[in-house]
Amino acid sequence: MFDVGPGVQEIGIKEDAGIFRVMYVAKFDDAVYVLHCFQKKTRRTAKSDLELASKRYAELIQEQKRGAKRHSRACGMRSKRTPHKLRT
């Protein structure tokens, strides 16, 4: 399987309307981040869905790194960051 990123998990949901997938990461202290959710049309997850989740994961990692730098420069003061908003 295509590796979206370390710590990324997938939930499968079966409904009357079809089968859905949610890709998320919960390894950060501040939130659980949903990277992508979509309806499955075939047994194999589309490459475009995996690439989108991977791109969003990379953006999240960069945002986490920037936030850590801001936090360390604040001389011990807690950073008031807002959660990273990811578009679906």
C-alpha positions in Angstrom: 0.0 0.0 0.0 1.1 3.6 -0.7 2.5 5.1 2.5 0.8 8.4 3.3 3.0 9.1 6.3 4.0 7.7 9.7 1.1 7.5 12.1 -1.6 7.9 9.4 -4.6 5.6 10.1 -7.6 4.7 8.0 -11.2 4.1 9.1 -13.7 2.3 6.9 -17.4 3.1 7.2 -20.1 0.9 5.5 -23.4 2.7 5.0 -26.5 2.1 2.8 -25.1 4.8 0.5 -21.7 3.0 0.0 -18.3 2.5 1.6 -16.4 5.5 2.9 -12.8 6.0 4.1 -11.4 8.5 6.5 -7.6 9.0 6.7 -6.4 10.7 9.8 -3.4 11.2 12.1 -3.6 11.3 15.9 0.0 11.5 16.9 0.1 15.2 17.8 -0.9 16.6 21.3 -3.1 19.4 20.1 -5.7 17.6 17.8 -6.7 14.7 15.6 -6.2 15.8 12.0 -8.5 14.4 9.2 -6.4 14.4 6.1 -9.0 13.1 3.6 -12.4 11.4 3.5 -14.0 10.0 0.4 -16.4 7.3 -0.9 -14.8 4.1 -2.2 -15.8 3.2 -5.7 -13.5 0.2 -6.1 -11.6 -2.3 -3.9 -8.3 -0.3 -4.4 -7.9 3.2 -3.1 -7.4 5.6 -6.0 -3.9 7.0 -6.4 -5.2 10.5 -6.4 -6.9 10.0 -3.0 -3.6 8.7 -1.6 -1.6 11.5 -3.1 -3.9 14.1 -1.7 -3.7 12.6 1.8 0.1 12.5 1.5 0.3 16.1 0.4 -1.9 17.2 3.3 0.2 15.2 5.7 3.4 16.9 4.5 1.7 20.3 4.9 0.7 19.4 8.4 4.2 18.3 9.4 5.6 21.6 8.1 3.0 23.5 10.1 3.8 21.5 13.2 7.5 22.3 12.7 6.8 26.0 12.3 4.6 25.9 15.4 7.4 24.2 17.4 9.9 26.9 16.4 7.5 29.7 17.4 6.9 28.0 20.7 10.6 27.5 21.5 11.3 31.2 20.7 8.7 32.3 23.1 11.0 31.6 26.1 8.6 29.1 27.7 5.4 31.0 26.9 2.6 28.8 25.6 1.9 29.4 21.9 -1.7 30.3 21.0 -1.9 28.5 17.7 -5.2 27.8 16.1 -5.6 24.2 14.7 -4.4 23.7 11.2 -7.4 23.7 8.9 -7.3 21.2 6.1 -9.6 21.5 3.1 -11.5 18.4 1.9 
